[in-house]
Amino acid sequence: MASNIGRQIARTAVLLGALALAFWVLYGAYTTFYKRAYPTEYWKTVVREADRNGLPYDLVFAVIRTESGFRPQVQSSVGARGLMQLTEDTFDWTKSKMEDAGDETYADLFDPEVNIRYGCKLLRLLLDEFEAGDTALCAYHAGWGNAKKWLADDEHSADGINIHTIPFGDTRRYVQKINETRAIYRNLYQFVEHGG
């Protein structure tokens, strides 16, 4: 009888050990999969520029992942270039607002350092202009003018701060995707919330 109890305890211990091992193997695979799907390439540049502009790291990584999939040489059909997908007009406008702007040109936007620098500055300018983060994201995606127009229209904004109905479907999906991606980055990398 005592030997049966001992064997039962041993089997239970082996089973619990196997379950614990399986859990850690699956958890490791899950984490590895997500870290590959949600990378932190260009870490040093993102951290430097996010800190310089008071931006959350998860926001910058979410914009890069959504805009370009971390492909620095990508160019859209409207001429938006690089990791954070800046058009020539947006680049020129952002550069005009920078006290420490260098001699970079639109052609330099394929350089990750340059693109992240100007993309982070643009995000900071939009967050300073628009009180709500989602409104700033609307402006990043659909343009400053569209965001201002939507805020002034009761059909889209009840308070002039938040856009409760984003009229462009692709911009609505963009804002949703950025927010979902930010949450994954925060959970996966345990980013501490700071900045805009």
ZAMARGU-4260 file (C-alpha; in steps of 0.2 Angstrom, whole numbers, plus 5000, padded with zeros to 4 digits):
<rodrens>
0) 5000/5000/5000 | 5014/5012/5005 | 5023/5008/4989 | 5008/5011/4978 | 5006/5029/4986
5) 5025/5031/4983 | 5023/5027/4965 | 5008/5038/4963 | 5017/5052/4971 | 5032/5049/4959
10) 5021/5048/4944 | 5012/5064/4949 | 5029/5073/4951 | 5035/5067/4934 | 5019/5073/4926
15) 5020/5090/4935 | 5038/5091/4929 | 5034/5087/4911 | 5019/5099/4911 | 5031/5113/4918
20) 5044/5109/4905 | 5031/5109/4891 | 5024/5126/4898 | 5042/5134/4897 | 5045/5127/4880
25) 5029/5133/4873 | 5031/5150/4882 | 5049/5152/4875 | 5042/5148/4857 | 5028/5160/4859
30) 5040/5174/4865 | 5052/5170/4851 | 5038/5171/4838 | 5032/5187/4844 | 5049/5195/4846
35) 5052/5190/4828 | 5035/5197/4823 | 5038/5213/4833 | 5056/5217/4832 | 5066/5231/4840
40) 5078/5234/4826 | 5087/5251/4826 | 5085/5251/4845 | 5099/5263/4849 | 5092/5276/4836
45) 5074/5274/4842 | 5079/5276/4860 | 5089/5291/4857 | 5076/5300/4846 | 5062/5294/4857
50) 5070/5301/4872 | 5075/5317/4863 | 5057/5320/4858 | 5049/5313/4874 | 5040/5299/4865
55) 5036/5282/4871 | 5047/5268/4863 | 5032/5257/4859 | 5024/5271/4849 | 5039/5273/4838
60) 5042/5255/4836 | 5023/5253/4832 | 5024/5267/4819 | 5039/5259/4811 | 5032/5241/4810
65) 5015/5248/4803 | 5022/5260/4791 | 5037/5250/4783 | 5038/5233/4792 | 5056/5239/4797
70) 5061/5240/4778 | 5072/5256/4777 | 5071/5256/4757 | 5053/5255/4755 | 5044/5269/4746
75) 5025/5271/4744 | 5015/5276/4729 | 5014/5294/4735 | 5033/5295/4738 | 5033/5292/4757
80) 5050/5285/4761 | 5059/5274/4773 | 5055/5267/4790 | 5043/5280/4796 | 5036/5284/4778
85) 5039/5303/4776 | 5034/5312/4761 | 5045/5326/4754 | 5032/5339/4759 | 5031/5332/4777
90) 5050/5330/4778 | 5053/5348/4772 | 5039/5355/4785 | 5047/5345/4799 | 5064/5350/4795
95) 5058/5369/4795 | 5052/5366/4813 | 5069/5359/4819 | 5081/5370/4828 | 5095/5357/4825
100) 5091/5352/4808 | 5106/5346/4798 | 5109/5346/4779 | 5099/5330/4776 | 5088/5330/4761
105) 5073/5320/4755 | 5085/5308/4747 | 5092/5304/4764 | 5076/5297/4771 | 5081/5279/4766
110) 5095/5281/4779 | 5087/5274/4795 | 5096/5286/4807 | 5089/5301/4797 | 5071/5294/4794
115) 5069/5290/4813 | 5076/5307/4818 | 5063/5316/4807 | 5049/5304/4810 | 5051/5306/4829
120) 5051/5325/4827 | 5035/5324/4817 | 5027/5313/4830 | 5032/5326/4843 | 5025/5341/4833
125) 5009/5332/4830 | 5007/5327/4849 | 5011/5345/4854 | 4997/5351/4842 | 4984/5339/4845
130) 4979/5335/4863 | 4973/5317/4860 | 4986/5304/4854 | 4974/5296/4842 | 4970/5313/4834
135) 4989/5315/4832 | 4990/5298/4823 | 4976/5303/4812 | 4986/5318/4807 | 5002/5307/4804
140) 4992/5296/4793 | 4979/5307/4784 | 4988/5324/4786 | 4987/5339/4797 | 4974/5347/4787
145) 4962/5333/4787 | 4964/5330/4806 | 4960/5349/4809 | 4945/5348/4797 | 4938/5333/4806
150) 4940/5341/4823 | 4930/5356/4817 | 4916/5346/4811 | 4903/5340/4824 | 4900/5325/4813
155) 4917/5319/4818 | 4922/5327/4834 | 4910/5332/4848 | 4924/5341/4858 | 4936/5348/4846
160) 4950/5337/4854 | 4945/5319/4850 | 4940/5312/4833 | 4926/5300/4837 | 4922/5296/4819
165) 4937/5294/4808 | 4929/5296/4790 | 4944/5288/4781 | 4943/5269/4783 | 4961/5267/4780
170) 4965/5280/4793 | 4953/5272/4806 | 4962/5255/4803 | 4979/5263/4804 | 4975/5271/4821
175) 4968/5254/4828 | 4983/5245/4821 | 4995/5257/4829 | 4986/5255/4846 | 4986/5236/4845
180) 5004/5236/4840 | 5009/5247/4854 | 5000/5236/4867 | 5010/5221/4860 | 5026/5230/4861
185) 5023/5236/4879 | 5018/5218/4885 | 5032/5209/4875 | 5046/5221/4880 | 5040/5228/4896
190) 5042/5246/4890 | 5039/5258/4904 | 5027/5272/4899 | 5035/5289/4896 | 5033/5303/4885
195) 5018/5308/4873
</rodrens>
